Amino acid sequence: MKPERQNIVLGAGYVFFAEEDEDGNPKGERYLGDTPGFSITANTENLQVYSSDGPVAELLDDITTQVSRESTVTVQNVDIDNLAAFLLGDVVKRSQESDTVTDERFEDVKVGRWYQLGETDDDFRGARDVSDVTVKRNPDNGSEELTEGEDYYLDKELGRLYLMPDGGVSDGDEIAVDYSKAEATWDGVETHQLGPQTGKLRFVAHNTTGTNRDLLIPRCQMAPTGDLPFKSRDTQIQLEFNLRVGSRSGQAQMYLDGRPV
């Protein structure tokens, strides 16, 4: 007897996610990027019914009472959209108008510390892309101008000022800073309290070997799990999500489709 050929699958493919809008409708599908891992987990809960009349209870029936489906996806495309999904936030566009700032004060400073230009009580992020910086010590009592590279170090891109321990500033001094801010924009993430993203997920198979079958989950919640390692010399950053499969009215929880023949 000749055995039938088996469908051995070495899986690969692309994962897309379409976040829901305010009305619960999925937007356009966003490619998550390279995904080293994508898997589905199914769990069931059963009620076991035993006889009651005899001296030893015997199993009469094993009834499945609950089924849940989950998915796990690992993403190594650390773009701003995936970071927002992992941090439970929104992608925002930050902007800075060009301006000239004079006499920005830092009181009771300490040497060997960093100070952020443009920082306020309402916004700790401060100014970026600064130029024409002048730093003065004790502006109301002698107003001694300090020298960059000797008294302080300046990170112009991030607008950060470091007071050198061996420079002309002492603990407890007051400094005043004049500088210009360039017009600039950059993207960022602001966290919120709305919970994980909910939407539609699609897996398009592109297997190394075996039959390609594409998976559609009409509605799921993409919940972050695990760590976001900002530092590592051993491996690249990867973002992991648990996809909690839900239901969309009139549709199955999952569809697994082959290709037309």
Secondary structure, DSSP 8 states (H G I E B T S, - for coil): ---------B--EEEEEEEB-TTS-B-S-EE----SEEEEEEEEEEEEEE--SSSS--EEEEEEEEEEEEEEEEE----HHHHHHHHTEEEEEEEE--EEEEEEEE-S--TT-EEETT--SS-SS---SEEEEEEEESTTTT-EE--BTTTEEEETTTTEEEE-TTSS--TT--EEEEEEE--EEEEEEEE-SS-SEEEEEEEEE--SBS---EEEEEEEEEEEES---S--SSS---EEEEEEE---TTS-S-EEE----
